[in-house]
């Protein structure tokens, strides 16, 4: 299923114009920061998964 938008991981802005193929972004341009790397865009679900992944938390939990 093609998402309504993807999120730029560089500036966290929504991007509504993009090319989607085989379940991933193959082309997109963020109009806010100019990012064009398809690997640095995520769906809302992917973004939520990244946010809940404790491995990327920079706060000390010990």
C-alpha positions as CSV (number, residue, x, y, z in Angstrom):
1,X,0.0,0.0,0.0
2,X,1.4,3.4,-1.0
3,X,1.5,5.9,1.9
4,X,-0.1,9.3,1.6
5,X,3.2,10.9,2.5
6,X,6.7,10.1,3.7
7,X,8.8,11.9,6.3
8,X,12.2,13.4,5.6
9,X,14.6,12.0,8.2
10,X,16.9,15.0,7.8
11,X,14.4,17.6,8.9
12,X,11.3,15.6,9.8
13,X,9.1,17.4,7.3
14,X,6.3,15.5,5.4
15,X,6.8,15.0,1.7
16,X,3.7,14.4,-0.4
17,X,5.3,14.0,-3.8
18,X,7.5,10.9,-4.1
19,X,7.9,7.7,-6.2
20,X,7.1,4.4,-4.4
21,X,8.2,1.0,-5.7
22,X,8.4,-2.4,-4.1
23,X,7.5,-1.1,-0.7
24,X,10.0,1.8,-0.5
25,X,10.8,5.3,-1.6
26,X,12.7,5.3,-4.9
27,X,12.6,9.1,-5.5
28,X,11.7,12.1,-3.4
29,X,12.8,15.7,-2.8
30,X,12.2,17.5,0.5
31,X,11.1,21.0,-0.3
32,X,12.2,22.2,3.2
33,X,15.8,21.0,3.3
34,X,16.5,19.8,-0.2
35,X,17.2,16.2,0.8
36,X,17.1,13.9,-2.3
37,X,18.4,10.6,-0.8
38,X,15.6,8.0,-1.1
39,X,17.2,6.1,1.9
40,X,16.5,9.1,4.2
41,X,12.7,9.1,3.9
42,X,10.4,7.0,6.0
43,X,6.7,6.3,6.3
44,X,4.8,7.3,9.4
45,X,4.9,3.7,10.7
46,X,8.7,3.5,10.1
47,X,9.2,6.8,11.9
48,X,7.2,5.6,14.9
49,X,9.3,2.4,15.0
50,X,12.5,4.4,14.9
51,X,11.2,6.6,17.7
52,X,10.4,3.7,19.9
53,X,13.7,1.9,19.3
54,X,15.6,2.3,22.5
55,X,19.0,1.6,20.8
56,X,19.0,5.1,19.4
57,X,18.1,6.8,22.7
58,X,21.0,9.1,23.6
59,X,20.0,9.4,27.3
60,X,21.9,7.5,29.9
61,X,19.6,4.8,31.4
62,X,22.1,3.4,33.9
